[in-house]
Structures are given as structure tokens and as C-alpha cells.
């Protein structure tokens, strides 16, 4: 973030009323600045490149181009922004592709105002944010039967991931290289039967590998 006290946002939704409502809500609260809006995925990618927001609030189902494709494009382009999905839908066909594409979090539109503010702050800090309903679906989808236990070092890495720690910070804290961190992540993903950080954290909480003390 350019200013640690202010989180900049891009709001992406095909409904103008929703965009207006979200803009008004965030602009009335301290610590947030809305840089712009987009009505579909392609516009979101273009506006993200131009505005460089900290967090993108991304709807998924939009006539002009969906959110999942936009998240994939942002990830592919190396966008700095964290994507927080904000949608009405919590089906497996929506949640899993969004998380796999690179979304930092996934909330439903019935989230309370303070919950949404907290989620945006967490996303800006790089922490994974999942609504309870979405977390439950995600864990059910990625749960693998049996599974090899994690090593002590893999548990350490996973605990730091759960706190939103970047690979570089994990490497510094554990006195290992970033390449080694990535190797540990690859191994623990395989053991948990998942494909990314968010799914690994969700699965680890569900299986009791991580506890309350590991939460950010």
C-alpha cells in the first residue's frame, strides 16, 4: 500500500446500484479510498493496470466478462492488487475456480458492513479471507482421504501462511531460501490434496493441523 493508513479500492460489479452502494459505504469510512469502478472483467483488468489499487472487490457473474477470467488475467499479469470476491453465489462451480485463479478471499454479499471492512483490511495485508459457508464448501471439495502427515517444517510454513506471511517473509523468519519455502509449499499442497494457499489453510483448520493460535 502506498499509504499504510489508507487502503485503495477498485469496485467491480455489473450493477450500478451495487457499485454506488459499495463506494458510498467505503468512502464514508476512514482508511479507505475508492479509486474507480468497473462493470465487467475486462474493464476490471484494464482499470487495475491503470489505477494500481491495493484491493479489488470482484463480482463473479457479469455479462461483459466474468470475474474468474479477470482474476486469472490479473494473476498472469502479476498485478499487485489482492482480489476479494464479493458475490451472491457460493456454489462449488463459483468458489473453487475463483480461489484457484488467485483470489485472496471470498465473501458473500450478505456480509455485514464491519465484516466487509475487516475482510478488505485482511486482504490488503495478504491474509486469506473466506466466509464460513465458502470455507465449508472449499474444505469439502479439497478434502483428500488419508494423506501423509506434514513434517515439522511444513507445519511451521503452513502456520505462517495462515497468518498471511509472504514467501519472502517466511524465508527470512525460518532462515531458509524462498526456493525452499516454495518446495515446502509444493509438498504440503500434495499431502493436503490442495492446489493453493487458501485451500491449504482451510483444509488444515478442518483437519485440526492448525488451531486457534495460528489464526491471524
C-alpha positions in Angstrom: 0.0 0.0 0.0 1.3 3.4 -0.8 0.0 4.9 2.5 -0.3 2.4 5.3 -3.3 4.3 6.8 -5.3 4.2 3.6 -6.4 1.1 1.5 -7.2 1.9 -2.1 -10.0 0.0 -3.8 -11.4 -0.9 -7.2 -15.0 -2.0 -7.2 -16.1 -4.4 -9.9 -19.8 -5.2 -10.4 -22.2 -5.1 -13.4 -24.9 -3.4 -11.3 -24.5 0.4 -10.9 -26.6 0.4 -7.7 -24.3 -2.2 -6.1 -21.2 -0.2 -7.1 -22.8 3.1 -5.8 -23.6 1.4 -2.5 -20.2 0.0 -2.0 -18.5 3.2 -3.0 -20.7 5.2 -0.5 -20.0 2.7 2.2 -16.2 2.7 1.9 -15.9 6.4 1.3 -17.9 7.1 4.4 -15.4 5.1 6.5 -11.9 6.2 7.5 -9.0 4.3 6.0 -10.4 3.6 2.5 -10.2 5.3 -0.8 -12.2 4.1 -3.9 -10.0 4.8 -6.9 -12.5 3.6 -9.5 -15.2 1.1 -10.7 -15.6 -1.4 -13.5 -18.7 -3.1 -14.8 -17.1 -6.4 -16.1 -13.9 -8.5 -16.1 -12.0 -7.0 -19.0 -12.7 -3.5 -17.7 -11.5 -4.5 -14.3 -8.2 -5.8 -15.7 -7.6 -2.6 -17.6 -8.6 -0.3 -14.7 -6.4 -2.3 -12.3 -3.4 -1.8 -14.5 -4.2 1.9 -14.7 -5.1 2.6 -11.1 -2.9 0.0 -9.2 -5.4 -0.4 -6.2 -4.5 -2.4 -3.1 -7.7 -4.4 -3.2 -10.2 -5.3 -5.9 -13.7 -6.1 -4.8 -14.7 -8.5 -7.6 -18.2 -9.8 -8.5 -18.1 -13.1 -10.4 -21.1 -13.3 -12.8 -21.0 -10.3 -15.2 -22.4 -10.2 -18.7 -19.5 -8.4 -20.2 -16.9 -10.9 -18.9 -16.8 -12.9 -15.6 -14.7 -12.4 -12.5 -12.8 -15.7 -12.6 -11.3 -14.9 -16.0 -10.4 -11.4 -14.8 -8.7 -12.9 -11.7 -6.7 -15.3 -13.9 -5.6 -12.4 -16.1 -4.6 -10.3 -13.1 -2.6 -13.2 -11.7 -1.0 -13.8 -15.0 -0.1 -10.1 -15.4 1.4 -10.1 -11.9 -1.0 -7.4 -10.6 -0.1 -6.1 -7.1 -3.8 -5.9 -6.1 -5.3 -8.5 -3.8 -8.7 -9.8 -5.2 -11.6 -10.2 -2.7 -14.5 -11.8 -4.3 -17.9 -10.3 -3.3 -20.8 -12.2 -4.8 -24.2 -13.7 -4.2 -23.1 -17.2 -5.2 -21.4 -19.8 -3.0 -21.7 -22.9 -5.2 -18.7 -25.1 -5.9 -18.7 -24.0 -9.5 -18.1 -20.4 -8.4 -15.9 -20.7 -5.3 -13.3 -23.2 -6.4 -12.4 -21.6 -9.7 -12.2 -18.2 -8.1 -9.8 -19.4 -5.4 -7.8 -21.5 -7.8 -7.5 -18.5 -10.1 -5.8 -16.5 -7.4 -8.5 -14.7 -5.3 -7.2 -13.8 -1.8 -10.7 -14.1 -0.3 -14.3 -14.9 -1.0 -17.3 -13.2 0.8 -21.0 -13.2 0.1 -23.0 -10.0 -0.4 -24.9 -10.6 2.8 -21.8 -9.9 4.8 -22.1 -7.3 7.5 -20.6 -3.9 7.0 -17.8 -4.4 9.6 -17.2 -7.9 8.3 -16.6 -6.5 4.9 -14.3 -3.7 6.2 -12.3 -6.3 8.1 -12.1 -8.6 5.1 -10.7 -5.8 2.9 -8.1 -4.9 5.6 -7.1 -8.6 5.9 -6.9 -9.0 2.1 -4.8 -5.8 1.8 -2.4 -7.4 4.3 -2.3 -10.6 2.2 -4.3 -12.7 4.6 -6.8 -15.3 3.3 -10.5 -14.4 3.9 -13.3 -16.9 3.5 -16.9 -16.6 4.6 -17.9 -19.6 6.8 -20.2 -21.0 4.1 -17.5 -20.8 1.4 -14.8 -22.2 3.7 -17.0 -25.2 4.4 -17.6 -25.8 0.7 -13.9 -25.4 -0.1 -12.8 -27.8 2.5 -15.3 -30.4 1.4 -14.2 -30.1 -2.1 -10.4 -30.4 -1.4 -10.5 -33.0 1.4 -8.4 -35.9 0.4 -8.7 -39.4 2.0 -5.9 -40.3 4.4 -2.9 -38.3 3.5 0.8 -38.3 4.5 1.4 -36.3 7.7 3.1 -32.9 7.4 6.7 -32.6 8.6 7.5 -30.2 11.5 9.0 -27.7 9.0 5.9 -28.0 6.7 3.7 -27.2 9.7 5.8 -24.2 10.5 5.5 -22.9 6.9 1.7 -23.6 6.9 1.3 -21.8 10.2 3.0 -18.7 8.8 0.9 -18.9 5.6 -2.2 -18.9 7.7 -1.1 -15.6 9.2 -0.8 -14.1 5.8 3.0 -14.2 5.7 4.6 -13.9 2.3 7.1 -16.4 0.9 9.9 -13.8 1.4 8.9 -13.2 5.0 8.6 -16.9 5.7 12.1 -17.4 4.3 13.5 -14.6 6.5 11.8 -15.9 9.6 12.8 -19.5 9.2 16.3 -18.7 7.8 15.8 -20.6 4.6 15.6 -19.6 0.9 12.5 -18.6 -0.9 13.0 -21.6 -3.2 13.0 -23.9 -0.2 9.8 -22.2 1.0 8.2 -23.0 -2.4 9.4 -26.6 -2.1 7.8 -27.0 1.3 4.5 -25.5 -0.1 4.5 -27.8 -3.0 5.0 -30.8 -0.7 2.3 -29.8 1.8 -0.2 -29.0 -1.0 0.3 -32.5 -2.3 -0.1 -34.0 1.2 -3.3 -32.0 1.8 -4.7 -32.6 -1.7 -5.0 -28.9 -2.5 -3.7 -26.5 -5.1 -3.1 -23.2 -3.3 -2.5 -21.3 -0.1 -6.2 -20.6 0.7 -7.2 -24.2 0.2 -4.3 -25.4 2.3 -5.2 -23.1 5.2 -8.9 -24.1 5.0 -8.0 -27.9 4.9 -5.6 -27.5 7.7 -8.1 -25.9 10.1 -10.7 -28.5 9.2 -8.3 -31.4 9.9 -7.0 -29.8 13.2 -3.5 -29.4 11.8 -3.8 -25.7 12.6 -5.5 -24.4 15.7 -6.9 -21.1 17.0 -3.4 -19.9 17.9 -2.4 -20.0 14.2 -5.2 -17.5 13.2 -4.0 -14.0 12.3 
